[in-house]
Amino acid sequence: MYRSRLTSRWIGPMRSTLFMTILLFSCTARESAPDADPQVNVVIDSTYYAMNPMDLEFDSLEQVMIDSGMADLIDSYRAIRAYDLPNGTPPAVQFNPLPYGFRIPEPTPPVPWVIPDGIAKPAWEPDLAFMSIPELASLIHSGEISCLALTEFYLNRLKKFDPQLHCVVTLTEAHAIEQAKKMDTELAAGRDRGILHGIPFGAKDLFAFPDYPTTWGAGAYRDQVIDQTAGVIRKLEEAGAILVAKTTLGALAMGDVWFADTTRNPWNLEEGSSGSSAGSASATAAGLVPFAIGTETWGSIVSPSTRCGTTGLRPTYGRITRSGAMALSWSMDKVGPICRSAADCAIVFDALRGPDPDDKTLIDAGFSYPGAVDLSKLRIGYLKSAFESGYETSDLDKASLRVLRKLGAELVPVELDNEGIPTYALSIILEAEAAAAFDNLTRSNRDTLLVSQHRYAWPNLFRTARFITAVEYIQANRIRLELIEDYHQKFKAFDVIVAPSFQGSDQLLATNLTGNPVVVVPNGFKENGSPSSISFLGNLFDEGTILAVASAYQEATGFHKKRPVLFSRID
């Protein structure tokens, strides 16, 4: 026996192979050869603890005592693993994003959205494809186009352009046609479900829908059919919207590589669309659907919206039901709309929010959308040091600040960094929860069916997460509470904080940990022709303000109205 202290720098690249091999060999030796020479087990256990993945020190006597308790732990592990746990079963300990003393806004009725009059059906097909939700609603309600004709129009675009974009896993054509006919019949009979009545949409293929595959983007689940309607699909269809496609996602909600291909950026087909809400952003940007639903755990709405030039809303944690959705991280997963404008995001968000008896973690809170806002009357901060750092799109982001100032905003510098809080290290929370969500995938070795197989892909992250101890997971969540309080104190001095989408203060990870909402909107184009974006961060449950500010910015700039040329043609 001997003692050893290993640094995480050495352990990082080694633990996924050597440590796992040693640990499993040790466990197997105990089970299969209980009467074997005890010296063998001593050597195995000594080797394991010497290569200590917890970065702790134990002397020889402590190692012997630890080893004597390991067999009991392994028995418990095996008993737990023998119990069948569906992916969607959440832990009894649930994340609460509320700072101390925070009061949730009282629930409010749906917003009375105005459907404009006098909108004519365009003569040119692409003009119809890129119309806003209110414009399409006007065409339907005036009789310029039927729900069925609009649905068939978008289904045809999906069929025509998906071979270039690889943004669709499954077309829900039969269901969509039936639903569209039903919406036409209802409208003719005087039943109007509102502004989304007859509007087609796509849903990321981690949302369950009966009779159609729900693949989670992964080869291991490509034939999976779940007999459940996800809460977000149910809510949208209750509002009159029509599901036309299950859109692609990077396997198990990472990146843009799924089991059949890589989803493409409509502005630059040489690029992937980023992810993991890859197909939702790609299809919306290309005018294949008016809007789509995505999810975010750490950037999965912000990133593809940036790459594809869409407008994405990641709402406050717990605002939108996750029933029937694949679980990746129960304490970080969020559902949100991906649209072509902030105004459209507000409409879709309003339909999605509110109670769902199938999601006990949902937080029902009010929503007020002010529409036009006077920026001079709002407290708007900006991440000064982030904007001043040199990066590829810094000029575009600084131009966004100038636009906001012209609109009357008095921009106040703010910093979100807290050097005492190791924000990046808290990502072990996501890794531990994701490994638990896909525990059976790892243990069955079906993780080899995923396309991506490298150090930072899910299969290896799931394996290495086995070495995140319960102690470190709980400690990380204790620090997370301090991060929540720290951000709350900084945020409450502002109505909106403007930030580069991917620069400075780990704000993308931090706000996913705290649960704060963000709207990401296009703000220009890079040299390679791909869009860039700017982010508007908000206080908990105040989606209305950031959506209104984002909408004011969009009306002043018009970047959200730009169209990728390849998908704006008739041929």
Sequence and secondary structure as in RCSB ss.txt:
>XXXX:A:sequence
MYRSRLTSRWIGPMRSTLFMTILLFSCTARESAPDADPQVNVVIDSTYYAMNPMDLEFDSLEQVMIDSGMADLID
SYRAIRAYDLPNGTPPAVQFNPLPYGFRIPEPTPPVPWVIPDGIAKPAWEPDLAFMSIPELASLIHSGEISCLAL
TEFYLNRLKKFDPQLHCVVTLTEAHAIEQAKKMDTELAAGRDRGILHGIPFGAKDLFAFPDYPTTWGAGAYRDQV
IDQTAGVIRKLEEAGAILVAKTTLGALAMGDVWFADTTRNPWNLEEGSSGSSAGSASATAAGLVPFAIGTETWGS
IVSPSTRCGTTGLRPTYGRITRSGAMALSWSMDKVGPICRSAADCAIVFDALRGPDPDDKTLIDAGFSYPGAVDL
SKLRIGYLKSAFESGYETSDLDKASLRVLRKLGAELVPVELDNEGIPTYALSIILEAEAAAAFDNLTRSNRDTLL
VSQHRYAWPNLFRTARFITAVEYIQANRIRLELIEDYHQKFKAFDVIVAPSFQGSDQLLATNLTGNPVVVVPNGF
KENGSPSSISFLGNLFDEGTILAVASAYQEATGFHKKRPVLFSRID
>XXXX:A:secstr
       HHHHHHHIIIIIHHHHHHHHHHHHH TTS HHHHHHHHHHHHHT TT     HHHHHHHHHHHHHHHH
HHHHHHTS   TT   SS      TT               S     SSHHHHHT  HHHHHHHHHHTSS HHHH
HHHHHHHHHHHHHHH  EEEE HHHHHHHHHHHHHHHHTT    TTTT EEEEETTB  TTSB  TT GGGTT B
 SS  HHHHHHHHTT EEEEEE  STTSSSSB SS B EETTEEEEE  SSSHHHHHHHHTTSSS EEEEESSST
THHHHHHHT EEEE  TTSB  TTB  S TTT EEEEEESSHHHHHHHHHHHBS  TT TT          S  G
GGS EEEEHHHHHS  TTHHHHHHHHHHHHHTT  EEEE    TTS TGGGGHHHHHHHHHHTHHHHHTTGGGGS
S  STTSHHHHHHHGGGS HHHHHHHHHHHHHHHHHHHHHHTT SEEEEETT STTHHHHHHHHT  EEEEEEEE
 TTS EEEEEEEE TT HHHHHHHHHHHHHHH GGG   GGGS   
